[in-house]
Amino acid sequence: MNMIELRKTEDGILIPVRARAGAKRNAIEGEYNGLMKVSVTAAPEKGKANQAIVALLSELFEVPKSAIEVVAGKTSSRKEILVRGITESDVQAAVRDH
């Protein structure tokens, strides 16, 4: 499996995400071209899919939703998501073990 191209910042870990809204189930689908593939059932309207992604990542990384922020790509399938309170190895392990 290839690695997700994570970036460490002062605030936390930036995770590049390839999001798919309107999917059959909420799921982390692994890595795709250096991005974390995330599928959510929520529609891509009024921020619903972004909220569902935040909830899914909150559960995956066992951090509060307030520790996760969509910092780029709010209206795109290609997003940058900042997660506070985790390490790069936490992200890779969570995706691998999921």
N, C-alpha and C positions, 0 to 999 in steps of 0.2 A: 504494500500500500504506500502511496506517495504521502508526503507530509503536507499539512495545511500551512500556508505561508503566513505565519503569525508575526506580529510586530509588537515588541515590548515598548511601552511608553511610561512616562512618569505616573500616569493615572491607572494603568492596568495593561491588559493584553488586547490588541486590536485583532479581530478575527474577520478575514474576508469571507463573505457568505454568498452562496448562490441559492436564492430563495425561490420556492415554487408554491404559490398560493393556490387555493382551491383543490388541493390534493385529497386523496381518499382518507389519509390519516396524517397525524402529526408525527414526524419522524426526523431523526438525524440519519442521513443516508450516506455518510462517509465523506470522502474527499473527491473533488473533481477539479483538475487543473489548478491545484493549489488552493482551492476554495472549499469551505465546509458546505456540503449540500444539505439544505434544510427544507422539508416539506411541511406545510400546515394546511389545515382544512379551511381556515378563514379566507374570506374573499379579499382580494387586493383593493379594498376601498375604505376610505376614512381611517386609515391606519390600523385596521383590524388585523391584517396579516402581520404587521410589525409587532403588534401587541402579542399575538400568538407565538411569534418567534422568540420574543423576550421571555414569555412564560415557559416555553420549551427549554430554552437555554438555562433559565433559572433553575429548573428541575434537574437538568443534566449536570450542571456545575455545582449544584447545591449552594447557591448564593441567592440573596433576595433580588427580586425584580428591579429594585432601585439601584442595584449594582451593575445593571446592564443598560446600555444606551445605543441606539442606532445613530451613529455619527455621520454616516454618508449613505446615499442611495435610498432615502426614505420612500421614493416612488419608483424605484428600480428593482429588478430581480437581483442585481449585483449590489451588495451592501457591505459596509464596514461597521462592525459591532464592537464596542468597547465593553470589556468585562473587567470589573474591579474585583480584587481579592482572590485571584487565581494566578497560577504560573503557566508558562508555555507547556511544561510537561503535564500539568493538570488537564489542559485542553486536549493534547494528543492522546493521553490515556483514556479520557472520557469518550472520545470519538472511537478509539480502537476497541474499547470494552463495551461500547453500546450496541 
